[in-house]
């Protein structure tokens, strides 16, 4: 189907991972002789955008459509008898940050196939103040979580997640001091709360057994929220002392001035990157080996080690979409090719995908390890990671920094 890349995200990632060698502009992708099979996701329907209060100007995709694209790619790879590296430069805060949601489960399932390799971006959420984690809360006690809402915010969601062994309820206090009262945690409980001053409406939905993991999830949807500081009173209904986590949507899906006042930068890896069956990379500045402030941090909500490692993601050089009409012929494409630099976890995922493609060539195409799947590829890369100056496991670095040479250096025999 004819289409154009409007925002350049996919074009840049493909070029960084496996763009052709262009000596005249000093450019090459990580794996320049790799075949590319590109899937362009259609944008989410308006009713889904309306439900989550996402502006039409922000790219947004439905999980089901992404899953369909992955299945298509797997079918193409099987038809052609080729190994496949899937690079996903998308993520969400809507899941439980533990198993990667349904999309993560699907990617883990396909990643168990020999020759199917799944790479995901960790996200750019560490410095957004979109994650809250409470101190251990005693049974029968409650705590107030403060959320500052910006003046331009027209609507947003918050999700509270806790283990299946726990039970929490919530109540809301508006910036004007109006209290909704405590809502009851019951199976299938839904409540619409209208606040007299300001015209705010909040929809509260209890999922005592979420479809993702069976854990409790409370979803709060704020429509036309009054600006100022909102307080969410969270009640521990059982006698055990445990914690819970809350997440706001990812950056660009919410106003910059809407955030938790007492935020936690850890456990900010976006789903599906929290699934243990995919390769998840954070990013850093490879010029000075510096930490990128916005790079999402681990671990998962279940305290499993993520990210797996960090890859270069600051000022990565890659391809940009063509300006004007699409060129005709290879010569015109080469003459009009554009290049530039971008920063973020998707760029790190693209670099990692290129490295994984080179690893797959060595392992599968050249017959050194024909049983290579996602888990085994991840273990190769973890074994070869550069840990110089890093204490592992690390919430920022995972198991170190990506180093393909280190993989093969550790595989060869050492002289005694």
Residue, then its C-alpha position, 0 to 999 in steps of 0.5 A: x500500500x503506497x504511503x509516506x513516513x510523515x514523522x520520520x521515526x521509522x525511516x530513521x530507525x531503519x537507516x540507523x539499524x541497516x542503512x546502506x553504506x554511503x561513503x560520500x556522506x560518511x554514513x552506514x547503518x550498523x548492519x548495512x547488507x541486511x534485508x528490510x521488511x517494513x510495516x507501517x502501523x495505521x494510527x489509532x481510531x478516534x474513539x480510542x484517542x478520545x478515551x485516553x484524551x490523546x491529541x490528534x497531532x500525536x502519533x498513537x497506535x493500537x496494540x492489536x494493530x501492532x500485534x497484527x504487524x508482528x504476525x505479518x513479519x513472522x509469516x514473511x520470514x517463515x515464507x522466505x526461510x530467513x532469520x528475523x529481527x523485529x525492532x519496536x520503537x514504541x512503548x506505553x505506560x498503560x500496562x502493569x510494568x511487569x510482563x509487558x502486557x499482551x503485546x509483550x506476551x506475544x513477542x515473548x511467544x514468537x521470540x521463542x522460535x528459532x531465528x525470531x529475535x525481538x528488540x524493544x526500546x526502554x522508553x524516555x520516561x525517567x525524568x518525566x515524573x510520571x511514576x509514583x511508588x509509595x513507601x510500605x503501607x501498613x494494613x488499614x492505613x491510607x496515604x495521599x498521592x499528590x498530582x499537579x495538573x497543568x492549566x492546559x490539561x484537557x484530560x488524562x488517565x492514571x493507573x494504580x497497580x499492585x500484586x494480586x495478594x493486595x487490595x486497595x481502594x481510592x478517594x479523590x480530593x480536588x484542588x478546591x478541597x471537594x472530596x469524592x468519598x471512598x470508593x469500594x474495591x469490588x469486582x467490576x466496580x465502576x463509578x462516575x464522580x462529578x465535582x461541583x466546582x470546576x466541572x471535572x468528571x472522574x471515571x473510576x474502574x476497578x480491575x481486581x483481576x487484570x487480564x494481563x497478570x491477575x494483579x489489581x489495577x485501578x484506572x482513573x480517567x480525569x475529564x476536564x480536570x481543574x488545574x492545581x494539585x489533586x490528591x488521590x487517597x489510597x486505602x490499604x484494605x488488607x492487613x499486610x504491609x505492601x506497596x503499590x505503583x501508579x503511572x501517568x501516560x508517557x510524554x507527549x500524551x499528557x501536558x508537560x505540567x501534569x506530574x506526580x509531586x513525589x515522583x520516582x524515576x525508577x520502574x519507568x521502562x515502558x511496556x512491552x519492554x518489561x517482558x523478560x522474553x524480549x531484548x530491552x535497551x536503555x540509552x546513554x551518551x557514547x561520546x562521554x559514557x554519560x547517563x541520559x537523564x530521560x532514559x527509562x530505568x528498571x527494574x520491573x514492578x516484579x523486580x526483574x532485571x531490566x533493561x538488559x543493557x544500555x546502547x548508544x542513543x544520543x545524537x545517533x546519525x541516521x536517515x531522514x525522509x525524502x523532502x517533496x515527491x518521492x524520487x524515481x530510480x536509485x540514482x535520484x534516491x542517492x542524490x536526494x538522501x537526507x541525514x541527521x541526528x536524533x536522540x532517544x531510546x528508539x535510536x538505541x533500539x535501532x542500534x541494538x537491532x543492527x547488532x542483533x542482525x550481525x549476531x544472527x548472521x554469524x549464528x544462523x546464516x554462517x551456521x555457528x548457532x542455528x538454534x539462536x532465539x531471542x533469549x539466547x541472543x540476549x544472553x550472548x549480548x549480556x555476556x559480552x557487555x562492557x561493565x567497566x565502572x558499572x555495578x551490575x545489575x543496574x537500574x540504569x545500565x542493566x548488565x552493562x553497555x552493548x559491545x558486540x566485539x566483547x561477545x566474540x572476545x569472550x567466546x574465543x579461548x584465552x591463552x594461559 
